[in-house]
């Protein structure tokens, strides 16, 4: 399957627009010319060991949850492991794609997989992802032109721009003339200035600009707030998460104001490093990969138990069910494997 088609399938399920603004997601390494993807290796982190595994398994595409290129690379040498990975991938003609926080936010993604470990209950994003009411458009521009001829010229020029959702000519009875043409344009923020330049080159009787409202995308966004159907104790929650993540140990900070046998019903969670997402959220328990010492102290002082599983342990397990999902998305035309060498770098000894 052509690389572009694989990427299109990935982004139709989890658009990169869902990722956090600071993130670096999407296709990061694209081999030159046409690239037919035969085999994909899924990994949470792209290490040199994982890259060697991909080469040995003859995978010619890697989907790495964490982006191997995050901060800008000023050179490609053999001095750092990330530079060596990118150079070797290019030499071996291996494409690299990273979804990261787009997979966190999407309905059915990493955070929803993590939430399944808690048992039956309702699951909602802590902060919803938003989308424009008119796809790809941020602004509505309404203008009244002096004549139909002028309106048609304006309309033609605006249509030649990118970032236009819709552009139409109607009629208005403003100024008592029912034949006076009204132009209504929906455009992106990047295109707004170009639309204004076109309009300002004509005599316009009336101009109105307003920002289009955005609506939440159902089930999609940062973190998850889980309300259990049946309240349970903290030891019960710990046991469920250990089983779900297949971990023998977790780190736990107990809120001193709550007894260990208190029944709990709400868990706020965020895969990876979730302190910024969880901060201030009203819940009985915070579940994430890692938080700083002082962030944990702040949470327990407010009566919130904290469960830490190490960063990638809250993410990696998602790749197992996603392997079959991706195989089906690609109509069984591409082999999909989960890395056997990828693992959290931290061990409890």
N, C-alpha and C positions, 0 to 999 in steps of 0.2 A: 504494500500500500504506500502511495506517495506520502512523503513527510508532511506536506501541506494538508493532506486529508486527515492524517492522524491528529495534527494540531487543531484542525477545525473541529474534529469530534471532541477533543479534550475541552476546547473553549466553548462549545455549545452546551456542555454540561456544567462547567465551572468557568464562567467568563473571567478573564484577568481583571476586568473592571471591579470585581468583588474584592480584590486584594487591597491591603492597606496601602496608603499613598507612599509610605516609606519603603515598600517592598520592591524586590526586583524579580518579577515573575514572567513566565512565558518561555518562548524559544530562545535559549541563551547561546547555543552553539549550533550553527546550520552548515553542514557540509556543502561545498560548492556544487553547482549543477543539480541535476535531478537526483533525489535521494529516496530510494525505495526501502521502506522499513520492513524488515523481515522478522525481527525479534526485538522485544523491549525488555529491559531490566529495570525493575522498580526498586528504589532504595530511599531510605530516609535521609541519609547523608552520603554524598559522593566523596569517598576517600580514595586514596591510591589503591588500596586493597580491593575496593568495590569495582574500580575501573578495570583492574586486572581480571577480576571475575567476569566482567562484561566482555572483555576481549576473548577470554578462554571459552566463554559460552557463545561467542559469535553474535552477541547482541549489537545491533548497529543504531540503537537509540537507548538512552537512559532517561528515565523520569525520576529526577531527584527532588524529593519533597522540599528540602532546604536548598536554596540556590547556591551553587558553588561559586558563582560570581555575584557578590553582594556589594562590597565597596568597589569603586572603580579600580581596574588594573592598569597601572601606568606602563607596564612592560610584561612580556611573556618570556620568562627565562626558566632556568631549572633551580632557582634559589629557594622558592617557596613551594609548598606542596600544592597549593591551589593553582599556581601558574603551571606546574608540571602536569596537573590533571587536565587543564584546558589544552595545553600543547599536545599531550598524548592523544586526547580525544579527537582533536583536529587531524593529527597524523593518521589515526585509525579510522577516520570518517565516521565517527560516532556522534549523532545528534544528541543534544542535552536540552531537556525541557524541565522547568521548575514551576510548580503551581503554588506552593507554600500557603500564604494566607487566603488565597482564593479557595483552596480545598478546605480550609478551616471554616470559612463563612458559608459555603454552599450547603443547601439542604441535603442531608444524607452524606455529608463530608466527615472530616476528622472529628470535629466536636460532637456531632450526632453519634458517631461510632463510640466515642468515649462515654457519652451519656447512657448508652445501652447497658453498660456495666452496672448501672445503679438499680436496674429493675424497672418495673412498670410505673408510668407516671407521665405527666405532661412535660414537654420540652419546648422552650422558647428562647430565641436569641436575647442576649443581654442588651445589645445595641443592634438594631436592624440595619441591614444594608438598604439603601434607598435607590430608586430608579426614577427617571423622568416620566411624567405622565405621557409625554410625546417622546418616543424613543430617540435618544441621542441629542435631544434639544433642551436647552436651558432657558431660552427667551422667546417671548411672543412679540413681534414687531408689527404694528398696524399703521399704515400710512394711506393718506388720500391724495391721489395724483390729480393734476389739472385736466387730464384728458385720457381717453382710452388708449391713444397712441403712446403717450408717455408711460402709462401703466404697463403696456405690453413690453416696451423697451426695458423698463425697470425689472419686470418679471423675468425677462430673458437673461439679464445680467446676473440677477440673484441666483437663478437656476444653475448658472455656470460655476457657482461657488461650491466648495465642499462644506459638509456640516449643515446641510439644509434638510430639515425633516419634511416640511411641506411649504408650498408657496402658491398662493391662489389669488385670483382677481375676482372681487365681487362688486356689489353696488351699494351705495349708501344714499340716504336722503338728507344727509347733513348739508347745510347751507341751502336747503330747499330744492336741490337738483338731484332727482332720483338716478340720473345717468352718471353721476360722479363716481369714478372707479375707486374701490378700496382694495388695497393690497395687504394680505395677512401672511406673515412669514413666521415659521418656527425654525429657530436656528440654535446652534451650539454657542457657548460663550466665546470660543476661539474665532467664530465666524462673524460675531456681532459687529465688530468694528468695520469689517469689509462691507456688510449690509448697509451700515450707516453711511459709509463713503459713497456708495451708489445712490442712496436716497438724497444725500446732500448735494449731489450734482444736478438735481432737478428741483423745480419749484414744487414744494410739497405743502398742501393746505393744512394737513393735520398729521401729527406723529405721536404715537403712544408705544412705550416699551415697558414690559413688565416681565419679571422672572417667573417662570413656570414652577408650580408646586411639584414636589417629589413625593412619591408614595413608598411605603416600606415593602420590601420583597418578602412574601410569606416564607417563614421558616429559615430565613437567611440573614446572617450577620455575625457579629463578634461574640464569642463565648456562648454559653447556654445556661439558662436558669431552669433547673429541674425540680419539679414538685412531685414527690413520690405519692402514689395512690395510697400506700400504707406506710405510716411513719415507722422508722426503725432506729435502733441505737447506733452510735458511732462505731462500735466494734463490728456490727453487721455491715455497715457501709465499707469499712476497711476490708473485711473478708470478701465482699463482692468485687471490689476494685482489684484486689490481689488476684482473684480468680480470672477476672476479665483480661487483665494485663499480663497474667502468668508470671507474677513477680513474688518472690518469697518474702520480700521486705519492702516497707514504705516508710517514709518519714512523716511523723504526725506531731502537730502542736495542739495541745488541748486548751480550750478556752477555760480559764479558771472559774468563771461564773456559771459553768454548766457541768452537771454530774455526767459521768461517762455513760450511765444508763438512761439518760434523758432521751425521749423519743424525738427524732429529728425528721423533718419533712422536706426541707429545701436545700439543694446543693447548687452552688454557682461554680461553673467549671470553665476552664480554658486550656486547651492543649498547649504544650510548650511552656513558655514563660508568660504567665497570665496575670501578673500583679497589676498592670495598668488597666486591664479589662475588668478585673474583679474589684478594684478599689472602690469602696463605698457601697457595694451591692449588698442589699439586705438578704442574708441567707444564714442557715445554720452551719453550713460547711463550705469551705473553699477547696476545690480540687484542681490541681494544676501540676506541671512538671517541676517548676522551680520558682521560688520567691526569695528575696533577700532577707537577711536576719531582721532588719528593722520593719520590713513589710509584714513579716510574720507576727512580730510583736504588736504591731498596730491592729492586725486582724483579731488576734486572740483577746486583746484588750477590749474589743467591741463585742465579745461573746461569740466569735466565729471560730470553730475548729478548722484547722488547716491540714490538708493531706497533700504531701509532695511525693511525686513518683520518679523524679529525675526527668529532665527535659524531653528527650526523644522517646522515653518509654510511654508517654501519653499520645504519641503520634504513630510510631512504627507499626503497631498492630493493625492499623487501618489498611495497610497495603495488602494484607492477606485477602479480605473480601473484595477489595478494589481490583485485584488481579482478574477475578472472574468478570467483574463489572466491565472492566476495560476490554477484555477479550470479546465480550458480547457487543460492546459499543463499536468495535472494529469488525463486527460480523465474522469473527473467527478467522480472519485473514492474516492475523499477526500473532506470533507466539508471544506470550506475556509471562515473565518470570519475576519472582521476588528474590532479592539478594539474600544469599546465605551467609555472607560475611559482614553485612551491615549490623552494627550493634551499638548500644549506648557506650560511650567511652568510660563511664564511671561504674565501678563495681563496689558492692558492699562486701568487705572481707572480715 
